[in-house]
């Protein structure tokens, strides 16, 4: 841990040390900030995104499962789900408006 005052005076050193592990910056003896290497940040962010996707998929699976046991559930057509105006707009789209080459770059 390093105080905010020392971190500002020795920022180059703090950055160098961050390449070997997170540097905790304190303000009034409480951790205020953390300085990470870019590699550590990227790794942490990728893991966070992966976990968010897992949680999202679990929620979807739960909702789908609950739908299966709901006796009042009924299927909706796209028209019912979208509403008349949005469905009409959707129907007016030309499927070939965007060339396949642009869709699958």
N, C-alpha and C positions, 0 to 999 in steps of 0.2 A: 504494500500500500504506500501511496505517496500523497502528500498534501497537494491541494490545488495550487498553492503558491509555488512549491517546489516543481510541480509538473510544468507550470508555465515557464519557469526559469530553465528547466532542463528538458524541454519538450523533445529534442532530438534523441536524447538518451532514453526517454520514456518510450518513444516510438521504436527504437532499436530493441529494447527489452520486451516490447509487446510481440515481437516476432517469435519469442520463446514462451509466451504465455500472457494471459490477460493482465493488464495493469489497472489496479483499482485506485481511483483518485478520490481523496476524501476532502470534505469541507466541514469544518467544525467537528472533526472526529467521526463523521458519518460518511459512508461511501456515497459519492455523488455521481460519479461517472466511471465508465470502464473503457479502456483503450485496448483494442484488439488488432491483430494483424489482419490484413485483408483476407488471407487464406482462411483464418479462423472464422471471420465474419461470414464468408461465402459458405463454409461448411455448416455453420449454425443456421444460416438462413435456409439452405437447402433442406436441412433436417426439419426445420419448422414448417416449411411448405409441404413436405411429405406427411408430417403429422396432421396438418390441417386437412389434407386430402383424405387421410384415413378417417378422421372424425366426421368429415362431410359424408363419406361413403357409408359410415356406420349409421348416421342419421337418416340417410336415404333408405338404407335397408330396413331400419326400424319403422319408418313411415310406410314403406311398402308392405311390411309385415302386418302393421296395424290395419292397413287398408284391406288386406286379405281377410281379416277376422271381423270386419265391420259389416253386419248384415244389411245395413242401410246404404252401403256403398253402391254406386252405379257408375258405369263407364260414361265418359263424356265424349262427344264427337269433337273434332277440332273446332268446328263452327261454334259449338256451345262453349268450349273452353276459351276461345279467343274473342267471342262476341262478333256480331254481324259486321261492324265496320272494319275491324282488324282482319277478319277472315276474308272479306272482299278484297282488301289491300293485298293480303298474302296471295290470293288467287290471281291477282293481276300481274304478279312478278313473272318475268320471262326467265325460265330456268337456264336458258342459254345466254343470258345477258352478260355473264362473266365467262370468258373462255376457260376451258379446263386447265390450260397452261398457267393461268394466273391463280387458279384455285389450289393447284398442287405444285407449288414451286419447291 
